[in-house]
Amino acid sequence: MKWERLLARGRFGDKPGFIPTQVARSEFEVDYDRIIFSAPFRNLQDKTQVFPLPEQAFVHTRLTHSLEVSSVGRSLGKAAGEMLLEKYPQLIKTGVTPFEIGAIVAAAALTHDIGNPPFGHAGEEAISDFFKFHPAGKCWETHVRTEQLADLHSFEGNAQGFRMLVSKQFGLKLTYATLAAFTKYPRPSMIAQRDIARRSQKKYGFFINQLVDFEQMGAVLGMQKSSPECWYRHPLAFLVEAADDICYSIIDLEDGCTLGLVSFEETVTLLAPILKDKFDPKKLEEPRTETQNLGALRALAIGELIQECVEVFSNYEESMCKGNFDKALTDIIPSSKFLQKITEVSVQKIYRSQIVLEKEAAGFQVLEGLLEVFSKALYHQFYDPENFSGKDKSILRLLPEDFPMKGWGAEVNPYPLLRSLVDFISGMTDKYALNLYRRVKGISFPGS
């Protein structure tokens, strides 16, 4: 793969010979601004990162997490860009600058969680389980094709994000380069054989009805394939992944410490090895609060990890372009063993804490309940009309005004209909999903 094509400024819908009219902003900065002002991005403010929002202390939401990942991504991209322009001076003739490469990574990182449903990863599993195990979900199996069923049986927030970013419904129309940098897993859900050694095949990155979009993007950028069904990652996707890995490792630990799940002393012990000679225990004795000390340690740790990731990226970018490198940067940097230790502690004391497990249990109940009532009503109206009840009619009136309610029937494949239903459910905030669940189940009433 060639950097001249990988950094193309084109977008879906551009006419041949289209020339951008923006002067003050690059095309990739336009991407960033469109994302910031979009409704799906705003909704992240009420989607759980790890912890339900407590009253006694501030912890991160998906929104603040995404902003921080984007900030780290910009630093990674700009530093990598300086290296690339020094190594490939011909890129300068294309007008590419380190700031533009930083803007691509920043924009892609800003959207990295945009497809996540309410209640985090528990929400993903709840949607998958509904179509795999619940009678109201399994009844659709005979109506859809095998590859479509694979999408429904394994909901993937990354694929949902790609769907949202290319959908005309949201009007984002991002550049191909930003979309490719966003895509950590450039394959569909159903493939003949998964190569477990390749990080990019761990999950999937687009639903089957976005295959044509992905093929078009890949063709424009000159993205190559590792197999008939799988593409090599865009090299900048490794930086987006690293930005996310750095932030959730360090900042989830910070939140865990803030909530008292991990002691300050243990947090310091976990972060100190990353800082190496920059760690000065005497500074912790200065008249500052634990929160201030924690913030300083976090900033230093993130700065060190950025440097290490840029160096590894520089060493392997040629292999990335050839498709030979396919690992997470944070797995091979000098501090990888220290990040692994943080992960082990986080799993034990944070991700399996009572407050997190309760949130996950609630998420399963809420999303299954919402999918059940809406899915059953849609099935009854279009595929089992003899059982279409007054209750079903009432439920369907709660769907968005632009929900596609025409053209379905027993002889019509309902996959696009189910995609729209999952769009509706997965796009909800935690609070809205919970409140709507209570109302459709008769647990509470509007205004109560």
LUMNUPA-639466 format. One line per 2 residues: number of its first residue (from 1); their letters; for each residue x, y, z of C-alpha. Coordinates in nm, 4 decimals. Layout:
% LUMNUPA-639466
NUM = a = X/Y/Z | ... $
END
This chain:
% LUMNUPA-639466
1 = mk = 0.0000/0.0000/0.0000 | 0.1230/0.3503/-0.0853 $
3 = we = 0.0984/0.6488/0.1493 | 0.0123/0.8818/-0.1408 $
5 = rl = -0.3162/0.6918/-0.1869 | -0.3730/0.6023/0.1798 $
7 = la = -0.3913/0.9746/0.2650 | -0.6381/1.0661/-0.0120 $
9 = rg = -0.8811/1.3471/0.0717 | -1.1822/1.2089/-0.1214 $
11 = rf = -1.5267/1.1341/0.0246 | -1.8290/0.9243/-0.0691 $
13 = gd = -2.0367/1.1190/-0.3187 | -1.7547/1.3351/-0.4545 $
15 = kp = -1.7832/1.3970/-0.8279 | -1.4846/1.3245/-1.0570 $
17 = gf = -1.2378/1.6111/-1.0449 | -1.3908/1.7562/-0.7280 $
19 = ip = -1.1632/2.0141/-0.5640 | -1.2189/2.1055/-0.1962 $
21 = tq = -1.3107/2.4714/-0.1444 | -1.2065/2.4904/0.2198 $
23 = va = -0.9018/2.7081/0.2822 | -0.8919/2.7603/0.6584 $
25 = rs = -0.9503/2.3922/0.7390 | -0.8094/2.0769/0.5859 $
27 = ef = -1.0522/1.8081/0.4726 | -0.9584/1.6024/0.7785 $
29 = ev = -1.0229/1.8928/1.0143 | -1.3651/1.9209/0.8497 $
31 = dy = -1.4178/1.5537/0.9438 | -1.3379/1.6327/1.3065 $
33 = dr = -1.5767/1.9276/1.3191 | -1.8611/1.7347/1.1574 $
35 = ii = -1.8227/1.4599/1.4175 | -1.8127/1.7025/1.7120 $
37 = fs = -2.1425/1.8628/1.6054 | -2.3233/1.5362/1.5238 $
39 = ap = -2.6085/1.3944/1.7315 | -2.4543/1.0447/1.7686 $
41 = fr = -2.1407/1.1992/1.9167 | -2.3407/1.4134/2.1621 $
43 = nl = -2.5259/1.1028/2.2775 | -2.1989/0.9587/2.4074 $
45 = qd = -2.2255/1.1949/2.7049 | -2.4899/0.9625/2.8523 $
47 = kt = -2.3331/0.6307/2.7600 | -2.1347/0.4412/3.0202 $
49 = qv = -1.7601/0.4030/2.9774 | -1.7099/0.1603/3.2683 $
51 = fp = -1.9002/0.2990/3.5656 | -2.2567/0.4260/3.5947 $
53 = lp = -2.2312/0.7960/3.6751 | -2.2013/0.8288/4.0551 $
55 = eq = -2.2996/1.1418/4.2450 | -1.9941/1.1615/4.4681 $
57 = af = -1.7155/1.1735/4.2100 | -1.6612/1.2428/3.8420 $
59 = vh = -1.5777/0.9458/3.6212 | -1.5506/0.9174/3.2474 $
61 = tr = -1.8395/0.8754/3.0071 | -1.8002/0.7568/2.6482 $
63 = lt = -1.7901/1.1241/2.5508 | -1.5011/1.2303/2.7729 $
65 = hs = -1.3195/0.9064/2.6939 | -1.3567/0.9692/2.3196 $
67 = le = -1.2298/1.3263/2.3516 | -0.9232/1.2059/2.5411 $
69 = vs = -0.8568/0.9247/2.2937 | -0.8791/1.1812/2.0148 $
71 = sv = -0.6304/1.4082/2.1907 | -0.3833/1.1227/2.2306 $
73 = gr = -0.4525/1.0180/1.8707 | -0.3668/1.3635/1.7427 $
75 = sl = -0.0320/1.3526/1.9221 | 0.0404/1.0059/1.7838 $
77 = gk = -0.0619/1.1037/1.4314 | 0.1319/1.4291/1.4235 $
79 = aa = 0.4511/1.2637/1.5499 | 0.4092/0.9773/1.3036 $
81 = ge = 0.3415/1.2314/1.0296 | 0.6691/1.4111/1.0943 $
83 = ml = 0.8483/1.0803/1.0591 | 0.6633/0.9893/0.7378 $
85 = le = 0.7333/1.3206/0.5637 | 1.0996/1.2978/0.6528 $
87 = ky = 1.1148/0.9396/0.5256 | 0.8998/0.9985/0.2148 $
89 = pq = 0.9660/1.3564/0.0968 | 0.7511/1.2946/-0.2121 $
91 = li = 0.4475/1.3221/0.0186 | 0.5199/1.6919/0.0613 $
93 = kt = 0.4296/1.7450/-0.3060 | 0.0783/1.6130/-0.2344 $
95 = gv = 0.0234/1.8882/0.0228 | 0.0108/1.6492/0.3181 $
97 = tp = 0.1443/1.7858/0.6482 | 0.2053/1.6256/0.9885 $
99 = fe = -0.0919/1.8256/1.1181 | -0.3194/1.6674/0.8565 $
101 = ig = -0.2065/1.3177/0.9513 | -0.2668/1.4110/1.3145 $
103 = ai = -0.6141/1.5337/1.2151 | -0.6977/1.2010/1.0459 $
105 = va = -0.6062/1.0035/1.3570 | -0.7817/1.2553/1.5845 $
107 = aa = -1.1051/1.2384/1.3837 | -1.1010/0.8595/1.3568 $
109 = al = -1.0251/0.8286/1.7297 | -1.3090/1.0681/1.8099 $
111 = th = -1.5529/0.8226/1.6490 | -1.4010/0.4983/1.7747 $
113 = di = -1.6910/0.4320/2.0170 | -1.9688/0.6033/1.8222 $
115 = gn = -2.1365/0.2706/1.7390 | -2.1410/0.1375/2.0937 $
117 = pp = -2.4877/0.0647/2.2355 | -2.6114/0.1614/2.5830 $
119 = fg = -2.4404/-0.0174/2.8742 | -2.1094/-0.0732/2.6961 $
121 = ha = -1.9895/-0.4200/2.6025 | -2.2746/-0.5767/2.7999 $
123 = ge = -2.5082/-0.3976/2.5585 | -2.3295/-0.5527/2.2601 $
125 = ea = -2.3663/-0.8983/2.4100 | -2.7303/-0.8364/2.5004 $
127 = is = -2.8201/-0.7519/2.1380 | -2.6333/-1.0582/2.0110 $
129 = df = -2.7960/-1.2875/2.2680 | -3.1415/-1.1610/2.1782 $
131 = fk = -3.1135/-1.2782/1.8188 | -2.9321/-1.5998/1.9146 $
133 = fh = -3.1425/-1.7186/2.2060 | -3.4648/-1.5210/2.2596 $
135 = pa = -3.7766/-1.6617/2.0849 | -3.8704/-1.3115/1.9633 $
137 = gk = -3.5272/-1.2848/1.8037 | -3.4904/-1.6398/1.6719 $
139 = cw = -3.8196/-1.6195/1.4816 | -3.6466/-1.4041/1.2162 $
141 = et = -3.3894/-1.6722/1.1304 | -3.5860/-1.8328/0.8475 $
143 = hv = -3.6370/-1.4963/0.6755 | -3.2746/-1.3764/0.6404 $
145 = rt = -2.9669/-1.5074/0.4633 | -2.6852/-1.6867/0.6445 $
147 = eq = -2.4349/-1.4005/0.6251 | -2.7014/-1.1578/0.7498 $
149 = la = -2.7799/-1.3880/1.0396 | -2.4094/-1.3819/1.1325 $
151 = dl = -2.4358/-1.0015/1.1708 | -2.7408/-1.0331/1.3954 $
153 = hs = -2.5928/-1.3117/1.6089 | -2.2806/-1.1068/1.6802 $
155 = fe = -2.3542/-0.7372/1.7207 | -2.0315/-0.5400/1.6840 $
157 = gn = -1.9986/-0.1760/1.7900 | -1.7176/-0.1196/1.5392 $
159 = aq = -1.9393/-0.2308/1.2506 | -2.2289/-0.0235/1.3838 $
161 = gf = -1.9945/0.2749/1.3941 | -1.8891/0.2271/1.0316 $
163 = rm = -2.2564/0.1999/0.9342 | -2.3341/0.5273/1.1088 $
165 = lv = -2.0350/0.7074/0.9578 | -2.1248/0.6138/0.5980 $
167 = sk = -2.5030/0.6446/0.6404 | -2.6717/0.9337/0.4636 $
169 = qf = -2.9064/0.9517/0.7629 | -2.6429/1.1262/0.9742 $
171 = gl = -2.4908/1.3298/0.6911 | -2.1317/1.3078/0.8138 $
173 = kl = -1.9771/1.2169/0.4761 | -1.6267/1.1674/0.6162 $
175 = ty = -1.3122/1.1249/0.4082 | -1.2104/0.7769/0.3022 $
177 = at = -0.8849/0.8125/0.4972 | -1.0631/0.8883/0.8248 $
179 = la = -1.3072/0.5993/0.7717 | -1.0220/0.3581/0.7003 $
181 = af = -0.8233/0.4760/1.0038 | -1.1400/0.4204/1.2103 $
183 = tk = -1.1701/0.0572/1.0906 | -0.9651/-0.1644/1.3211 $
185 = yp = -1.1211/-0.4838/1.1856 | -1.1456/-0.4622/0.8034 $
187 = rp = -1.3567/-0.7723/0.7407 | -1.7257/-0.8797/0.7443 $
189 = sm = -1.8710/-1.0958/1.0214 | -1.8792/-1.4163/0.8192 $
191 = ia = -1.5531/-1.5365/0.6625 | -1.4333/-1.8793/0.5563 $
193 = qr = -1.1447/-1.8915/0.8019 | -1.0173/-1.6462/1.0612 $
195 = di = -0.6427/-1.5984/1.1048 | -0.6130/-1.5718/1.4848 $
197 = ar = -0.2558/-1.4438/1.4539 | -0.3814/-1.1251/1.2883 $
199 = rs = -0.5094/-0.8633/1.5320 | -0.7266/-0.7109/1.2574 $
201 = qk = -0.9316/-1.0308/1.2293 | -1.0151/-1.0552/1.6000 $
203 = ky = -1.3562/-0.8933/1.5355 | -1.5343/-0.7589/1.2293 $
205 = gf = -1.5661/-0.4004/1.1117 | -1.8690/-0.3693/0.8832 $
207 = fi = -2.2063/-0.5333/0.8317 | -2.2719/-0.7257/0.5128 $
209 = nq = -2.4914/-0.4496/0.3673 | -2.1984/-0.2064/0.3978 $
211 = lv = -1.9673/-0.4342/0.1963 | -2.0056/-0.2246/-0.1194 $
213 = df = -1.9165/0.0918/0.0763 | -1.6071/-0.0731/0.2203 $
215 = eq = -1.4981/-0.2047/-0.1185 | -1.5286/0.1441/-0.2685 $
217 = mg = -1.3269/0.2984/0.0137 | -1.0604/0.0285/-0.0154 $
219 = av = -1.0321/0.0751/-0.3910 | -0.9841/0.4529/-0.3631 $
221 = lg = -0.7164/0.4187/-0.0938 | -0.5405/0.1238/-0.2550 $
223 = mq = -0.6025/-0.1012/0.0451 | -0.4886/-0.4576/-0.0227 $
225 = ks = -0.6407/-0.7887/0.0869 | -0.4976/-1.0646/0.3049 $
227 = sp = -0.7652/-1.3032/0.1740 | -1.0685/-1.2770/-0.0560 $
229 = ec = -1.2789/-1.1547/0.2390 | -1.0304/-0.9607/0.4548 $
231 = wy = -0.8316/-0.6437/0.3986 | -0.5064/-0.5260/0.5531 $
233 = rh = -0.5516/-0.2481/0.8028 | -0.4901/0.1104/0.7034 $
235 = pl = -0.1624/0.1823/0.8918 | -0.3140/0.4777/1.0787 $
237 = af = -0.5695/0.2386/1.2323 | -0.2836/0.1056/1.4464 $
239 = lv = -0.2431/0.4550/1.5944 | -0.6167/0.4901/1.6606 $
241 = ea = -0.6112/0.1536/1.8379 | -0.3046/0.2581/2.0402 $
243 = ad = -0.4710/0.5829/2.1490 | -0.7711/0.3863/2.2783 $
245 = di = -0.5528/0.1233/2.4478 | -0.3455/0.3903/2.6229 $
247 = cy = -0.6474/0.5836/2.7464 | -0.8611/0.3018/2.8749 $
249 = si = -0.5659/0.1342/3.0467 | -0.4514/0.4463/3.2312 $
251 = id = -0.7791/0.6331/3.2744 | -0.9929/0.3366/3.3822 $
253 = le = -0.7306/0.2840/3.6507 | -0.7572/0.6518/3.7467 $
255 = dg = -1.1369/0.6231/3.7728 | -1.1011/0.3060/3.9789 $
257 = ct = -0.8716/0.4903/4.2167 | -1.1098/0.7888/4.2327 $
259 = lg = -1.3937/0.5558/4.3366 | -1.1784/0.3752/4.5929 $
261 = lv = -1.1697/0.0420/4.4123 | -0.7898/0.0599/4.3788 $
263 = sf = -0.5825/0.2296/4.6481 | -0.3724/0.5346/4.5649 $
265 = ee = -0.0609/0.3491/4.6749 | -0.1293/0.0564/4.4410 $
267 = tv = -0.2097/0.2961/4.1553 | 0.1278/0.4672/4.2027 $
269 = tl = 0.3007/0.1285/4.2087 | 0.1350/0.0382/3.8766 $
271 = la = 0.2176/0.3660/3.7009 | 0.5717/0.4202/3.8288 $
273 = pi = 0.7415/0.1585/3.6034 | 0.5971/0.3267/3.2940 $
275 = lk = 0.7478/0.6618/3.3983 | 1.0929/0.5094/3.4518 $
277 = dk = 1.3383/0.7822/3.5597 | 1.0653/1.0466/3.5339 $
279 = fd = 0.9060/0.9069/3.8486 | 1.0047/1.1043/4.1571 $
281 = pk = 0.8331/0.9759/4.4759 | 0.9405/1.2894/4.6621 $
283 = kl = 0.7019/1.4972/4.4523 | 0.4111/1.2972/4.5928 $
285 = ee = 0.4971/1.4385/4.9355 | 0.4412/1.7972/4.8220 $
287 = pr = 0.1277/1.9765/4.9488 | -0.1074/1.8520/4.6763 $
289 = te = -0.4198/1.6397/4.6898 | -0.4196/1.2747/4.5842 $
291 = tq = -0.6376/1.3762/4.2882 | -0.3747/1.6274/4.1741 $
293 = nl = -0.0945/1.3750/4.2160 | -0.2973/1.1157/4.0316 $
295 = ga = -0.3561/1.3576/3.7422 | 0.0154/1.4370/3.7172 $
297 = lr = 0.1117/1.0684/3.7130 | -0.1526/0.9939/3.4514 $
299 = al = -0.0289/1.2738/3.2243 | 0.3328/1.1593/3.2501 $
301 = ai = 0.2373/0.7959/3.1837 | 0.0342/0.8848/2.8741 $
303 = ge = 0.3184/1.1006/2.7427 | 0.5665/0.8155/2.7822 $
305 = li = 0.3344/0.5655/2.6142 | 0.2817/0.8014/2.3192 $
307 = qe = 0.6562/0.8206/2.2621 | 0.6961/0.4441/2.2790 $
309 = cv = 0.4087/0.3818/2.0355 | 0.5397/0.6348/1.7817 $
311 = ev = 0.8805/0.4697/1.7892 | 0.7312/0.1234/1.7291 $
313 = fs = 0.5091/0.2626/1.4514 | 0.8164/0.4135/1.2873 $
315 = ny = 0.9929/0.0787/1.2991 | 0.7044/-0.1168/1.1475 $
317 = ee = 0.5174/0.1191/0.9119 | 0.6737/-0.0430/0.6036 $
319 = sm = 0.5590/-0.3851/0.7250 | 0.2108/-0.2401/0.7884 $
321 = ck = 0.1924/-0.1171/0.4293 | 0.2901/-0.4647/0.3082 $
323 = gn = 0.0374/-0.6294/0.5403 | 0.3063/-0.8193/0.7285 $
325 = fd = 0.2575/-0.6425/1.0624 | -0.0722/-0.7036/1.2423 $
327 = ka = -0.0370/-0.6549/1.6167 | -0.1431/-0.3952/1.8708 $
329 = lt = 0.1354/-0.1407/1.9207 | 0.0800/-0.1474/2.2968 $
331 = di = 0.1534/-0.5210/2.2972 | 0.5116/-0.4724/2.1787 $
333 = ip = 0.6240/-0.1400/2.3288 | 0.8765/-0.1513/2.6181 $
335 = ss = 0.5979/-0.0795/2.8696 | 0.3705/-0.3583/2.7461 $
337 = kf = 0.4317/-0.5758/3.0519 | 0.3375/-0.2863/3.2801 $
339 = lq = 0.0162/-0.2259/3.0858 | -0.0619/-0.5965/3.1157 $
341 = ki = -0.0269/-0.5732/3.4926 | -0.2638/-0.2751/3.4966 $
343 = te = -0.5116/-0.4783/3.2925 | -0.4943/-0.7702/3.5364 $
345 = vs = -0.5623/-0.5437/3.8337 | -0.8384/-0.3603/3.6464 $
347 = vq = -1.0163/-0.6845/3.5587 | -0.9999/-0.8047/3.9177 $
349 = ki = -1.0856/-0.4834/4.1019 | -1.2644/-0.2597/3.8515 $
351 = yr = -1.4367/-0.4481/3.5700 | -1.5660/-0.7143/3.8101 $
353 = sq = -1.6612/-0.4744/4.0863 | -2.0153/-0.4809/4.2230 $
355 = iv = -2.1158/-0.1496/4.0665 | -1.9996/-0.2570/3.7200 $
357 = le = -2.1565/-0.6036/3.7383 | -2.4895/-0.4531/3.8484 $
359 = ke = -2.4782/-0.2129/3.5534 | -2.4101/-0.4985/3.3132 $
361 = aa = -2.6952/-0.7079/3.4544 | -2.9328/-0.4140/3.4161 $
363 = gf = -2.8124/-0.3623/3.0585 | -2.8986/-0.7181/2.9608 $
365 = qv = -3.2467/-0.6831/3.1058 | -3.3188/-0.3432/2.9505 $
367 = le = -3.1970/-0.4106/2.5970 | -3.3515/-0.7571/2.5795 $
369 = gl = -3.6807/-0.6091/2.6982 | -3.6782/-0.3289/2.4410 $
371 = le = -3.5808/-0.5575/2.1553 | -3.8508/-0.8041/2.2563 $
373 = vf = -4.1427/-0.5609/2.2473 | -4.0405/-0.3797/1.9275 $
375 = sk = -3.9220/-0.6899/1.7419 | -4.2351/-0.8853/1.8302 $
377 = al = -4.4614/-0.6008/1.7180 | -4.2803/-0.5706/1.3836 $
379 = yh = -4.2884/-0.9470/1.3299 | -4.6588/-0.9637/1.4034 $
381 = qf = -4.7471/-0.6772/1.1685 | -4.5496/-0.7942/0.8674 $
383 = yd = -4.4801/-1.1677/0.9103 | -4.7568/-1.2970/1.1428 $
385 = pe = -5.0531/-1.0598/1.0937 | -5.3010/-1.2920/1.2663 $
387 = nf = -5.1321/-1.2087/1.5964 | -5.0945/-0.8328/1.5358 $
389 = sg = -5.2561/-0.6838/1.8466 | -5.3561/-0.3452/1.9807 $
391 = kd = -5.0530/-0.3620/2.2094 | -4.8297/-0.4099/1.9049 $
393 = ks = -4.9856/-0.1086/1.7326 | -4.9223/0.1056/2.0385 $
395 = il = -4.5611/-0.0073/2.0631 | -4.4890/0.0663/1.6959 $
397 = rl = -4.6089/0.4254/1.7382 | -4.3053/0.4784/1.9618 $
399 = lp = -4.0628/0.4173/1.6751 | -3.8949/0.7234/1.5177 $
401 = ed = -4.0873/0.9065/1.2454 | -3.8285/0.8088/0.9826 $
403 = fp = -3.8392/0.4387/1.0701 | -3.9031/0.2374/0.7481 $
405 = mk = -4.2543/0.0949/0.7903 | -4.3441/0.0227/0.4280 $
407 = gw = -4.2563/-0.2539/0.1849 | -4.2253/-0.5441/0.4268 $
409 = ga = -4.4094/-0.8742/0.4175 | -4.3741/-1.2509/0.4324 $
411 = ev = -4.1884/-1.2668/0.0966 | -3.9506/-0.9772/0.1732 $
413 = np = -3.6125/-1.0230/0.3429 | -3.6418/-0.8266/0.6698 $
415 = yp = -3.2667/-0.7778/0.7275 | -3.2755/-0.4023/0.6480 $
417 = ll = -3.5755/-0.3680/0.8797 | -3.3867/-0.5378/1.1634 $
419 = rs = -3.0807/-0.3213/1.0966 | -3.3021/-0.0158/1.1420 $
421 = lv = -3.4405/-0.1572/1.4644 | -3.0903/-0.2196/1.5980 $
423 = df = -2.9940/0.1342/1.4873 | -3.2785/0.2656/1.7019 $
425 = is = -3.1970/0.0580/2.0106 | -2.8185/0.0840/1.9949 $
427 = gm = -2.8335/0.4590/1.9384 | -3.0127/0.5213/2.2682 $
429 = td = -2.8392/0.6703/2.5685 | -2.8292/0.4646/2.8883 $
431 = ky = -3.0872/0.6846/3.0585 | -3.3273/0.6934/2.7642 $
433 = al = -3.3097/0.3153/2.7212 | -3.3807/0.2611/3.0910 $
435 = nl = -3.6713/0.5067/3.0991 | -3.8281/0.3689/2.7796 $
437 = yr = -3.7927/0.0123/2.9086 | -3.9764/0.1042/3.2293 $
439 = rv = -4.2596/0.2635/3.0331 | -4.3159/-0.0080/2.7725 $
441 = kg = -4.3070/-0.2677/3.0511 | -4.5575/-0.0702/3.2609 $
443 = is = -4.3094/-0.0199/3.5468 | -4.3446/0.3583/3.5315 $
445 = fp = -4.5607/0.6100/3.3493 | -4.4694/0.9286/3.1603 $
447 = gs = -4.4279/1.2145/3.4060 | -4.3767/0.9824/3.7026 $
END
